[in-house]
Amino acid sequence: MPNPKYTGGAKAYDTLVLEFEGSDSSEFAALKTGTVQVGYVDLSEYGARSALKGIDRLYPGYNFGYNFMAVNMNSNAKGGLGSVFSQLYVRQALEESIDQSAIDRVVYHGFAPPQYGNIPSKPATAFLDPKLKQPLYPFNLKRAKALLTAHGWKEVHGVMTKDGRSLAFPLMYASGSTSTTDTVSLIQSDLANIGVKVALQPQPSSTMLGILTNASDEGKWDAVAGFGITYSGYYPAGDAVFHSGGGLDFFGWDSATEDNLIAGFQNQPSTSLTANLKAYYRFEEYTAKELPVIFMNRPSTIEAVAANLHGVNPLTLNTVVGYGLPQLWWVGK
């Protein structure tokens, strides 16, 4: 039942219907036919936006968070690669082999700026360390391949091999998004250039999450892409992902230094906000350098809004934290 004392918009409705769409194409079709009045346009369909006749506004919305590819550093990782992925130089080679600028340009039409740590460049916030506006590990296939060969890896039939292990593994990702599929396809192509053979493995989100969060058997996967973290209005501490044993540390990251840096801004009182921010930057720089995850582009959402829906704007969409304010919207002519 609606709350009669609710103090939201004067024209707030009793009912709001949230309609789940199983794919980007079905959501685009729902927007095209007017079945839904607010929805996402996947950037793979951005070029067809003129077909949305009942839509008169498209809002890019940059979410405060980060996307990443995770590699399984647990000792029982599939294919025996846990100890390999635990080596920084391997993760560095992977990071240097992903052309984020090309992904932004080719897949996301310029709406997915490259990201080099756990704080995005858009939306702009004080949390982004100025040192991380440029990559610590810029895209460089030649250097990435040399990094592997310098540590004893040799290319055998196109795949880097060492001590009986090959850098060949499946890469899981959530199915249903064309732009995600296009992104992992580019990653697959980039990694092949340094002798890392990736087999793309699309999975329904629920299946993928079940595999990744199965604490009784952490070894059923090697790598996963298309994951993201949203700071939904809270301090971007990162402890759930980067603190040893954190609730979202499903990939086996364990660093006492990282734990101490998190404690440095989270648990110890600072003399000022400036001092606390400096402590945060130390954590941010260490995380970007050590690569507990492989940082990737954070794409904007494109919110499509029907012509007869009013009160919708960047503030009420509230894409920064991911919680819109539909109580301030109303239908009219």
C-alpha positions as CSV (number, residue, x, y, z in Angstrom):
1,M,0.0,0.0,0.0
2,P,1.2,3.5,-0.7
3,N,2.2,5.6,2.2
4,P,-0.3,8.6,2.4
5,K,2.3,10.6,4.4
6,Y,5.0,10.2,1.9
7,T,6.7,13.6,1.2
8,G,8.0,12.9,-2.3
9,G,6.8,14.5,-5.5
10,A,3.3,15.9,-5.4
11,K,2.3,13.8,-8.4
12,A,3.8,10.5,-7.1
13,Y,2.1,7.4,-8.2
14,D,0.8,4.5,-6.2
15,T,2.4,1.9,-8.4
16,L,5.8,1.6,-10.1
17,V,6.4,-1.4,-12.4
18,L,9.9,-2.6,-12.8
19,E,10.1,-4.8,-15.8
20,F,13.0,-7.2,-16.2
21,E,14.4,-7.7,-19.7
22,G,16.6,-10.7,-20.4
23,S,18.8,-9.0,-23.0
24,D,19.8,-5.7,-24.5
25,S,17.8,-6.4,-27.6
26,S,14.6,-7.1,-25.6
27,E,15.1,-3.9,-23.6
28,F,15.6,-1.9,-26.8
29,A,12.4,-3.4,-28.3
30,A,10.5,-2.5,-25.1
31,L,11.7,1.1,-25.4
32,K,10.9,1.2,-29.1
33,T,7.3,0.0,-28.6
34,G,6.7,2.1,-25.6
35,T,6.2,-0.9,-23.3
36,V,8.6,0.8,-20.9
37,Q,9.2,4.6,-20.4
38,V,12.7,4.5,-18.9
39,G,15.3,2.0,-19.8
40,Y,18.9,1.4,-20.8
41,V,20.2,1.6,-24.3
42,D,23.2,-0.7,-24.5
43,L,26.0,1.1,-26.3
44,S,26.1,-1.6,-28.9
45,E,22.7,-0.2,-30.0
46,Y,23.6,3.4,-29.7
47,G,23.8,3.8,-33.4
48,A,20.2,2.7,-33.8
49,R,18.9,5.3,-31.3
50,S,16.9,7.1,-34.0
51,A,14.5,4.1,-34.1
52,L,13.2,5.0,-30.6
53,K,10.4,7.3,-31.8
54,G,8.7,7.7,-28.5
55,I,12.0,8.6,-26.7
56,D,13.0,12.3,-26.6
57,R,15.9,12.2,-24.1
58,L,19.1,10.2,-23.8
59,Y,21.2,10.8,-20.7
60,P,24.7,9.4,-20.2
61,G,25.2,8.5,-16.6
62,Y,28.6,7.9,-15.1
63,N,28.5,5.6,-12.1
64,F,30.9,6.0,-9.2
65,G,32.7,2.7,-9.2
66,Y,35.0,0.5,-11.3
67,N,35.0,-2.5,-13.6
68,F,37.5,-5.3,-13.6
69,M,38.7,-8.7,-14.8
70,A,39.6,-11.0,-12.0
71,V,42.0,-14.0,-12.2
72,N,41.8,-16.8,-9.8
73,M,44.8,-16.7,-7.4
74,N,43.5,-19.4,-5.1
75,S,45.8,-22.3,-4.8
76,N,43.3,-24.8,-6.3
77,A,42.5,-22.6,-9.3
78,K,41.4,-24.5,-12.4
79,G,44.3,-25.6,-14.6
80,G,46.8,-25.1,-11.8
81,L,47.2,-21.4,-12.6
82,G,46.6,-20.0,-9.1
83,S,50.3,-19.6,-8.4
84,V,50.9,-18.2,-11.9
85,F,48.2,-15.5,-11.5
86,S,49.6,-14.7,-8.0
87,Q,52.7,-13.3,-9.7
88,L,52.5,-9.5,-10.2
89,Y,54.4,-9.6,-13.5
90,V,51.7,-11.9,-15.0
91,R,48.9,-9.6,-13.9
92,Q,50.9,-6.6,-15.2
93,A,51.3,-8.3,-18.6
94,L,47.6,-8.9,-18.8
95,E,46.8,-5.2,-17.8
96,E,49.3,-3.9,-20.4
97,S,47.7,-6.1,-23.1
98,I,44.2,-4.6,-22.8
99,D,43.7,-1.7,-25.1
100,Q,41.2,0.4,-23.1
101,S,41.3,3.3,-25.5
102,A,40.3,1.0,-28.4
103,I,37.5,-0.5,-26.2
104,D,36.2,3.0,-25.4
105,R,36.3,4.0,-29.0
106,V,35.1,0.9,-30.8
107,V,32.6,-0.6,-28.3
108,Y,31.4,2.4,-26.2
109,H,31.4,5.4,-28.6
110,G,33.6,7.3,-26.2
111,F,31.4,6.8,-23.2
112,A,33.8,4.4,-21.3
113,P,36.9,6.3,-20.3
114,P,39.9,4.0,-19.4
115,Q,40.4,3.3,-15.8
116,Y,43.6,2.6,-13.9
117,G,42.5,2.0,-10.4
118,N,39.4,1.7,-8.1
119,I,38.3,5.3,-8.6
120,P,36.9,6.4,-12.0
121,S,37.8,9.6,-13.8
122,K,34.1,10.3,-14.4
123,P,32.2,11.4,-12.3
124,A,35.0,13.6,-11.1
125,T,35.6,13.3,-7.3
126,A,38.3,14.2,-4.8
127,F,39.0,10.5,-4.4
128,L,40.8,10.1,-7.7
129,D,44.5,10.2,-7.0
130,P,46.0,12.8,-9.4
131,K,48.9,10.3,-10.1
132,L,46.3,7.8,-11.4
133,K,44.9,10.0,-14.1
134,Q,47.5,8.3,-16.3
135,P,48.1,4.5,-16.4
136,L,50.9,2.9,-14.3
137,Y,50.8,0.1,-16.9
138,P,49.9,1.6,-20.3
139,F,48.9,-0.5,-23.2
140,N,52.0,-2.0,-24.8
141,L,51.9,-5.5,-26.3
142,K,55.6,-5.6,-27.0
143,R,56.5,-4.8,-23.4
144,A,53.9,-7.2,-22.0
145,K,55.2,-10.1,-24.1
146,A,58.8,-9.3,-23.1
147,L,57.8,-9.3,-19.5
148,L,56.6,-12.9,-19.8
149,T,59.7,-14.1,-21.8
150,A,62.0,-12.4,-19.3
151,H,60.5,-14.7,-16.6
152,G,61.1,-17.8,-18.6
153,W,57.9,-18.2,-20.6
154,K,58.3,-19.5,-24.2
155,E,55.7,-19.4,-27.0
156,V,54.8,-22.9,-28.0
157,H,52.3,-23.2,-30.9
158,G,51.2,-19.6,-30.2
159,V,50.8,-20.1,-26.4
160,M,53.1,-19.0,-23.6
161,T,54.4,-22.1,-21.8
162,K,56.6,-22.7,-18.7
163,D,57.2,-25.7,-16.5
164,G,54.5,-27.6,-18.2
165,R,51.8,-24.9,-17.7
166,S,50.3,-22.9,-20.5
167,L,48.7,-19.5,-20.4
168,A,45.5,-20.9,-21.9
169,F,42.3,-20.6,-19.9
170,P,38.5,-19.9,-20.2
171,L,37.3,-16.4,-19.5
172,M,33.8,-16.3,-18.1
173,Y,31.5,-13.3,-18.6
174,A,27.8,-12.6,-18.1
175,S,25.8,-13.3,-21.2
176,G,23.0,-11.0,-22.5
177,S,25.0,-7.8,-23.2
178,T,26.3,-7.2,-26.7
179,S,28.8,-4.6,-25.6
180,T,30.2,-6.9,-22.9
181,T,30.6,-9.6,-25.6
182,D,32.3,-7.2,-27.9
183,T,34.6,-6.1,-25.1
184,V,35.8,-9.6,-24.1
185,S,36.3,-10.4,-27.8
186,L,38.7,-7.5,-28.1
187,I,40.5,-8.6,-24.9
188,Q,40.7,-12.1,-26.4
189,S,42.3,-10.7,-29.5
190,D,44.7,-8.5,-27.6
191,L,45.9,-11.3,-25.3
192,A,46.5,-13.6,-28.2
193,N,49.1,-11.2,-29.4
194,I,51.3,-11.9,-26.3
195,G,50.7,-15.7,-26.4
196,V,47.8,-15.8,-23.9
197,K,45.0,-18.0,-25.3
198,V,41.6,-17.2,-23.9
199,A,38.4,-19.2,-24.6
200,L,35.3,-17.1,-24.1
201,Q,32.8,-18.6,-21.8
202,P,29.4,-16.8,-21.6
203,Q,27.3,-17.7,-18.6
204,P,24.0,-16.5,-17.2
205,S,24.7,-14.0,-14.4
206,S,23.2,-16.3,-11.7
207,T,25.3,-19.3,-12.9
208,M,28.5,-17.3,-13.0
209,L,27.9,-15.8,-9.5
210,G,27.2,-19.3,-8.2
211,I,30.6,-20.5,-9.5
212,L,32.5,-17.5,-8.2
213,T,31.1,-17.4,-4.7
214,N,31.2,-21.2,-4.0
215,A,33.4,-21.0,-1.0
216,S,33.5,-24.9,-0.7
217,D,35.2,-25.1,-4.1
218,E,37.1,-22.0,-5.2
219,G,38.8,-23.8,-8.1
220,K,36.2,-24.1,-10.8
221,W,37.2,-21.0,-12.8
222,D,40.3,-19.2,-14.0
223,A,39.3,-15.7,-15.1
224,V,36.1,-13.6,-15.2
225,A,35.4,-10.3,-16.9
226,G,32.6,-7.8,-16.9
227,F,32.4,-7.5,-13.1
228,G,31.8,-4.1,-11.5
229,I,31.6,-2.4,-8.1
230,T,29.3,0.6,-7.4
231,Y,30.0,2.8,-4.4
232,S,26.3,3.3,-3.7
233,G,26.7,6.5,-1.7
234,Y,29.2,5.1,0.8
235,Y,32.9,5.8,1.3
236,P,34.9,4.0,-1.4
237,A,36.9,2.0,1.1
238,G,37.4,-1.0,-1.0
239,D,37.7,-3.3,2.0
240,A,35.1,-5.8,0.8
241,V,37.2,-6.5,-2.4
242,F,40.8,-5.8,-1.5
243,H,41.0,-6.6,2.2
244,S,42.2,-10.1,2.8
245,G,39.2,-12.3,3.3
246,G,36.8,-9.5,2.3
247,G,33.3,-10.5,1.4
248,L,33.9,-10.0,-2.3
249,D,37.5,-11.3,-2.4
250,F,36.5,-14.4,-4.3
251,F,39.8,-14.4,-6.3
252,G,42.2,-15.1,-3.4
253,W,43.9,-11.7,-2.9
254,D,45.9,-11.6,0.3
255,S,48.2,-8.7,1.2
256,A,49.1,-7.5,4.7
257,T,50.3,-4.3,3.2
258,E,46.9,-3.7,1.6
259,D,45.2,-4.5,4.8
260,N,47.3,-2.0,6.7
261,L,46.8,0.7,4.1
262,I,43.0,0.3,4.4
263,A,43.2,0.5,8.2
264,G,45.3,3.7,7.7
265,F,42.4,5.7,6.4
266,Q,39.5,3.6,7.8
267,N,40.3,2.9,11.4
268,Q,42.9,5.5,12.5
269,P,41.7,9.0,13.3
270,S,43.3,11.7,11.1
271,T,44.1,15.3,12.0
272,S,42.2,16.6,8.9
273,L,40.2,15.5,5.8
274,T,43.3,16.3,3.8
275,A,45.4,13.9,5.9
276,N,42.8,11.2,5.5
277,L,42.7,11.7,1.7
278,K,46.5,11.4,1.6
279,A,46.1,8.1,3.4
280,Y,43.5,7.0,1.0
281,Y,45.8,7.9,-2.0
282,R,48.4,5.6,-0.5
283,F,45.9,2.7,-0.6
284,E,44.8,3.7,-4.1
285,E,48.3,3.8,-5.5
286,Y,49.3,0.5,-4.0
287,T,46.1,-1.1,-5.3
288,A,46.8,0.2,-8.8
289,K,50.4,-0.9,-8.7
290,E,49.8,-4.4,-7.3
291,L,46.7,-5.2,-9.5
292,P,44.7,-7.5,-7.3
293,V,42.3,-7.2,-10.2
294,I,42.8,-6.2,-13.8
295,F,41.2,-2.8,-14.1
296,M,39.0,-2.1,-17.1
297,N,36.9,0.6,-18.7
298,R,33.9,1.7,-16.7
299,P,31.2,2.4,-19.3
300,S,28.5,5.0,-18.9
301,T,24.9,4.0,-18.9
302,I,22.6,5.6,-21.5
303,E,19.2,6.2,-20.0
304,A,16.4,6.6,-22.5
305,V,13.3,8.5,-21.4
306,A,9.9,8.7,-23.0
307,A,8.5,12.0,-24.2
308,N,5.5,11.8,-22.0
309,L,7.5,11.1,-18.8
310,H,8.4,14.3,-16.8
311,G,10.6,15.1,-13.9
312,V,13.4,12.9,-15.3
313,N,16.8,14.5,-15.4
314,P,20.4,13.7,-14.3
315,L,19.6,14.5,-10.7
316,T,16.5,12.3,-10.4
317,L,18.1,9.5,-12.4
318,N,20.9,9.7,-9.9
319,T,23.2,7.4,-11.8
320,V,26.3,8.3,-9.7
321,V,25.2,6.0,-6.9
322,G,22.8,3.8,-8.9
323,Y,19.6,4.7,-7.1
324,G,17.1,6.7,-9.1
325,L,14.3,8.8,-7.7
326,P,11.1,7.7,-9.6
327,Q,8.9,9.2,-6.9
328,L,9.7,12.5,-8.6
329,W,8.5,11.5,-12.1
330,W,5.0,11.8,-13.6
331,V,3.3,11.0,-16.8
332,G,1.8,13.8,-18.9
333,K,1.4,15.0,-22.5
